[in-house]
């Protein structure tokens, strides 16, 4: 396993590279990746070492599984650089050439070049099945007496603010060292323990940790609320801005592997939306 790295370690490849990759079924080899800084000897990925359900050192997250598919398709060994996905993650990893790819980045990031998206998910309402059902409409008066857990700084806070529910909310910190604490997991566990009545949590996190609860928890995608708030997001891989040929190659691989990627996401209970914003039945 690689050690954590927090300082500069430049590995810029100045010479043009030739990345020859053999594909099966109609996916042809890329001609070359020139004037780019991508390694030709391994698929170098930066990821969080303790951030399930996305990734961890034991490669148990669904992003780990997807990355493994990509490495196999490219016929390249997989090499991780581990760094907590908090403030400075991109700056201290991808931008310092410690890797060539990051997974699990929402579209529109100013620090990276996004690939084509490989899934779309949504924020969810989580509550104990035995105490429900709770309305999907958070403006319902029933929530005036409910304690709802939210991760501060996420779209969930906008919902509660709009409906005057923040005074009763239980906030969890957004930027944390995931090696020691998971805000999403704690929010779900508090619902399970009855500390809170419900929580509004990003779908992949909610779906994963709800399965680990002692009580049966309901995970409800907030499709109705998404008409008023930005609650669903396309998720992409990330590469450096100058690595355009590399981006094109990753896009080809993502397109080819789409059925296998979806299977992995469903196995992790990730709520998935189609291009029209409708829930994909699992």
Protein Blocks (a to p, Z undefined) as FASTA:
>chain_A
ZZddfbdcdfbdfbdcddddddeehiacdfbdehiabdfkbccddddfblcfkbcfkopa
fklmmmmmmmmmnopacddddddddehklmmmmmnopafbdehiaehiakbccdddfbdc
dddddddfklmccdfblkbmklmmcccdddehiaklmmmmmnopmmmpccddfbdcfklo
cfklmmmmmmmnomambdcddfklmmmmmmmpmbdcddddffklmmmpcfbdcddddddf
klmmlmmmmmmmmmmmmmmmmmmmmmnopacddfkopacdZZ
